[in-house]
Amino acid sequence: MIRTEDIVKRFGDKEVLKGITTEFYQGQTNLIIGRSGAGKTVLLKMLVGLLEPTEGNVWYDDTNFFTLNKKQKRAIRMQVGMLFQAGALFDSMSVEENIRFPLDMFTNRSYKEKRKRVDYCLERVNLGDVNDRYPSEISGGMQKRVGIARAIVLEPRFLFCDEPNSGLDPKTSIVIDELIQSITKENNITTIINTHDMNSVMEIGENIILLHQGELVWRGNKGQVLESDNEVLQNFIFASPFLQRLRESAVGK
Amino acid sequence: MFLKNIFYHFGRYVMMLGTAISRPEKISMYYKETMRQMNDIGIGSLFIVCLIAVFIGAVTAVQFSYQLDGTLVPVYYIGYVVRDMTIIELAPTFTCLVLAGKVGSNIAAEIGGMRQKEHIDAMEIMGVNTAAYLILPKVIAALIVIPMLVAIGAFVSIIGGYLAAVPTGVMADAEYIKGLRSFFEPFNVNMMFIKAVVFAFILTTVSAYQGYHVRGGSIELGEASTNAVVFSDILILIADYVIAVLLTG
């Protein structure tokens, strides 16, 4: 489990996060949603330790992350996998080398064992025969899947996904969502996804927090989204007239 | 404000080096990366270094023979001057100024591009010491390869002087050789290598600093690349003066 405690982040005079206290549960797909500029990415970067909070704490189970020294932080990070919005695959490396990179860097496994693990991860994300191809030679959806494979190669306990569906068509988005959710369940990991994809919210949102102008304004799960009368949530989820009509017909108004 | 800026960047530069010079997570990965960099910097720059060196030697020989015209200075002095100017000054300084343009801008663009495409963030999250992994192999590779390039450049430059002076009839073959063998001071070779090592360190670390701290988009990346070359060149010239004062004073 990951817990944040009164997280505040300021950039100069601008307060981007205003006292966020929340929990992200193990074995669940936890979603951070909100409009652009709400502070989602800043919160996610703080959770993985890329940014330090101005005030407040981030707890990994019973460990206060920002009180740790570099070596201890590194030990926590070894348990973290992250999928970046644009994949962040290393251009100069092939798909296999990309996935193998964490194994090469942090384990003493033999080449054969590493190769086996890479093949397993590729198979897990439903990719085959792309080992020798370079990131520029595969599609955006495939890059995302390779990103997931790289994120899970060290068997992390915490998985972070920054906008996993951005730039993908709806069908591929669903595939990626299902993949992330099944990996979460299979390995009982804590998954935190930063998204504004409505389909993800309604399909895999087991624990959802809504940020608005740096504040946590709503918390619930996918089942509670439609029933909530939180105005910010409704404005966010049903932003388009089409979705509004859909909602009205769903709740029988 | 100007001084404050200088201290700010110098402080960040020193802190970056402090982080970069640390125990590698996995020696084999750093070794592999160092080899790759040695190939990129060394083999990748060999042609341009040789091309420039041959013309430096040739121009030095032609200019000096023009200066000697109608004087009582023996003509074999051309060989002597080409050799010493090349070894003491032209080979290390010219080579490193050129490498600051070629290698330095490449380092800044490569690391800066990785910063912008979140590759560095990805490595950080994996637990990689990115300053060490991305910078240390480049510095080590440059410290090994650039003195070699400078030595090759000096040799080629002397050949360039020969080609400009002997086949064109400015002087006889034996005279040029006599000049090369006259008044030789072995310490000058040491000075050449000292300069090469110092300049190599400057051009790789300054360029890496520019790339590592880049923010924004393609315009900022271009600026970082330009700054890498400009600041490396300025610092190389300042270091050249300091070394000259310290070692010959």
Interface residues (C-beta under 8 A of the other chain):
Chain A: K45 V48 G49 L50 R74 A75 R77 M78 V80 M82 F84 Q85 A86 A88 F90 D91 F101 P102 D104 M105 F106 L154 F160
Chain B: E25 K26 S28 M29 M114 K117 E118 H119 D121 A122 E124 I125 M126 G127 V128
